[in-house]
Amino acid sequence: MTIRVRESRLPSSLIGRVLFFVMSLSLGSFLNPAANASTIPSAPQYVDAMAGPTQVAITWDAPSSTGGEALNYTARVWTIAPPTTSPVFASCSTTGLGCIIGGLVSGTNYYVDVIAANSAGTSGPSAMKSISPGNAGSPPSNVTAMSDSSGKVTVKWSPSTSLGIG
């Protein structure tokens, strides 16, 4: 602990009282560990998952309650929708608000959720998202855009011939 003393113009009768008050504030959290106790965080919010051919990019927002600490997150990918006793298919852990998980099979259904943890424990899971990685279809063809004298733009195209999978 560091105590910094500055020059004071307080009467000597008050200096002892002020020093006691400052020391009480500084030591209060050391003497009362419950004041520093963290709580289990709530579940991460607004989970989003965007699948590519063999991977998924997962993002989320921090929980409404962090429990008073920095959090570690684990995004989990399942092959059977939670709740389940089946093992997690793949996961990533981070202190950030997103990660990418690879090794997925195109055309397979997966389920994603995220949990948060601190020293007090682990949150419940976020809302689950369903994904199905796949190959993108071909883009539309014969794309044209024309504007009229009022500034209105009309875009026309021919539909894709390959819709992809996933």
C-alpha positions as CSV (number, residue, x, y, z in Angstrom):
1,M,0.0,0.0,0.0
2,T,1.2,3.5,-0.8
3,I,0.3,6.5,1.2
4,R,0.9,9.9,-0.3
5,V,1.2,12.9,1.9
6,R,0.7,16.4,0.6
7,E,1.3,19.6,2.4
8,S,-1.8,20.5,4.3
9,R,-3.1,23.7,5.9
10,L,-5.5,21.9,8.1
11,P,-5.3,22.6,11.8
12,S,-3.3,19.9,13.6
13,S,-6.4,18.8,15.5
14,L,-8.1,17.7,12.2
15,I,-5.1,16.0,10.6
16,G,-5.4,12.9,12.7
17,R,-9.2,12.6,11.9
18,V,-8.7,13.1,8.2
19,L,-5.8,10.6,8.1
20,F,-8.0,8.0,10.0
21,F,-10.9,8.6,7.5
22,V,-8.6,8.2,4.5
23,M,-7.0,5.0,6.0
24,S,-10.5,3.6,6.7
25,L,-11.6,4.2,3.1
26,S,-8.4,2.6,1.8
27,L,-8.4,-0.4,4.1
28,G,-12.1,-1.0,4.1
29,S,-12.0,-3.3,1.1
30,F,-9.1,-5.3,2.6
31,L,-10.9,-5.7,6.0
32,N,-14.2,-6.6,4.4
33,P,-13.6,-9.2,1.7
34,A,-17.3,-9.4,0.9
35,A,-17.1,-5.8,-0.4
36,N,-14.8,-7.1,-3.2
37,A,-16.6,-10.4,-3.9
38,S,-17.7,-10.8,-7.5
39,T,-20.9,-12.5,-8.6
40,I,-21.5,-14.9,-11.5
41,P,-22.1,-13.0,-14.7
42,S,-25.3,-13.1,-16.6
43,A,-25.4,-14.8,-20.1
44,P,-23.9,-13.0,-23.1
45,Q,-26.5,-11.2,-25.2
46,Y,-27.4,-10.7,-28.9
47,V,-25.3,-13.7,-30.2
48,D,-25.0,-13.7,-34.0
49,A,-23.4,-16.4,-36.1
50,M,-22.4,-16.1,-39.8
51,A,-21.4,-19.3,-41.5
52,G,-18.9,-19.7,-44.3
53,P,-18.2,-23.0,-46.2
54,T,-16.4,-24.6,-43.3
55,Q,-16.3,-22.1,-40.5
56,V,-18.5,-19.8,-38.4
57,A,-17.9,-16.2,-37.2
58,I,-19.6,-15.7,-33.9
59,T,-20.2,-12.3,-32.2
60,W,-22.0,-11.3,-29.1
61,D,-22.6,-8.4,-26.7
62,A,-21.3,-8.4,-23.1
63,P,-23.8,-9.6,-20.5
64,S,-26.0,-7.1,-18.7
65,S,-24.1,-8.1,-15.5
66,T,-20.4,-8.8,-15.6
67,G,-20.2,-9.7,-11.9
68,G,-17.8,-6.8,-11.3
69,E,-14.9,-8.4,-13.2
70,A,-13.3,-8.8,-16.6
71,L,-14.8,-11.8,-18.4
72,N,-13.6,-14.8,-20.4
73,Y,-16.0,-16.1,-23.0
74,T,-16.4,-19.5,-24.6
75,A,-18.4,-19.8,-27.8
76,R,-19.5,-23.4,-28.3
77,V,-20.7,-25.3,-31.4
78,W,-22.9,-28.3,-31.0
79,T,-24.2,-30.9,-33.5
80,I,-27.3,-31.5,-31.3
81,A,-29.4,-28.5,-30.1
82,P,-28.7,-27.7,-26.4
83,P,-29.7,-28.6,-23.8
84,T,-28.0,-31.9,-24.5
85,T,-25.6,-34.4,-22.9
86,S,-23.6,-34.6,-26.1
87,P,-20.1,-33.1,-26.1
88,V,-19.3,-29.8,-27.6
89,F,-18.3,-30.2,-31.2
90,A,-15.9,-27.2,-31.3
91,S,-15.3,-24.1,-29.2
92,C,-13.1,-21.0,-28.9
93,S,-12.3,-19.0,-25.8
94,T,-11.5,-15.3,-25.7
95,T,-11.7,-12.1,-23.7
96,G,-13.1,-10.3,-26.8
97,L,-16.6,-10.2,-28.1
98,G,-16.2,-12.6,-31.1
99,C,-14.2,-15.5,-32.6
100,I,-14.1,-17.8,-35.5
101,I,-14.5,-21.6,-35.3
102,G,-13.3,-23.7,-38.2
103,G,-13.5,-27.4,-39.0
104,L,-17.3,-27.4,-39.8
105,V,-18.8,-29.6,-42.5
106,S,-20.7,-27.8,-45.3
107,G,-24.4,-28.6,-45.3
108,T,-24.4,-29.8,-41.7
109,N,-26.7,-28.2,-39.1
110,Y,-24.9,-26.8,-36.1
111,Y,-26.0,-24.9,-33.0
112,V,-24.1,-22.1,-31.3
113,D,-24.2,-20.6,-27.9
114,V,-21.8,-18.5,-25.7
115,I,-21.0,-18.5,-22.0
116,A,-19.2,-16.0,-19.8
117,A,-17.0,-16.7,-16.8
118,N,-15.2,-14.8,-14.0
119,S,-13.7,-16.0,-10.7
120,A,-17.1,-16.4,-9.2
121,G,-18.3,-18.9,-11.8
122,T,-19.8,-19.4,-15.2
123,S,-23.0,-17.9,-16.6
124,G,-25.8,-19.8,-18.1
125,P,-25.7,-20.1,-21.9
126,S,-26.8,-17.4,-24.2
127,A,-29.7,-17.8,-26.6
128,M,-28.9,-20.6,-29.1
129,K,-28.4,-19.8,-32.8
130,S,-28.8,-22.4,-35.6
131,I,-26.4,-22.3,-38.5
132,S,-25.6,-24.4,-41.6
133,P,-22.3,-23.7,-43.3
134,G,-22.3,-24.0,-47.0
135,N,-20.9,-22.8,-50.3
136,A,-22.2,-19.6,-51.6
137,G,-24.3,-19.7,-54.8
138,S,-23.3,-17.9,-57.9
139,P,-24.0,-14.2,-58.1
140,P,-26.9,-12.8,-60.2
141,S,-26.0,-12.0,-63.8
142,N,-26.9,-9.3,-66.3
143,V,-27.0,-6.6,-63.5
144,T,-28.0,-3.1,-64.8
145,A,-28.7,0.1,-63.0
146,M,-30.5,3.1,-64.6
147,S,-31.5,6.4,-63.1
148,D,-34.3,8.7,-64.3
149,S,-34.5,12.5,-64.3
150,S,-35.8,12.5,-60.7
151,G,-32.8,10.6,-59.4
152,K,-34.7,7.4,-58.9
153,V,-32.5,4.3,-59.6
154,T,-33.8,1.1,-60.9
155,V,-31.6,-2.1,-60.6
156,K,-32.4,-5.2,-62.7
157,W,-30.7,-8.6,-62.8
158,S,-31.1,-12.2,-63.8
159,P,-31.4,-14.6,-60.9
160,S,-28.6,-16.9,-59.9
161,T,-28.4,-20.3,-61.5
162,S,-26.8,-21.8,-58.4
163,L,-28.2,-21.1,-55.0
164,G,-25.4,-23.0,-53.1
165,I,-26.0,-25.0,-50.0
166,G,-26.3,-24.1,-46.3
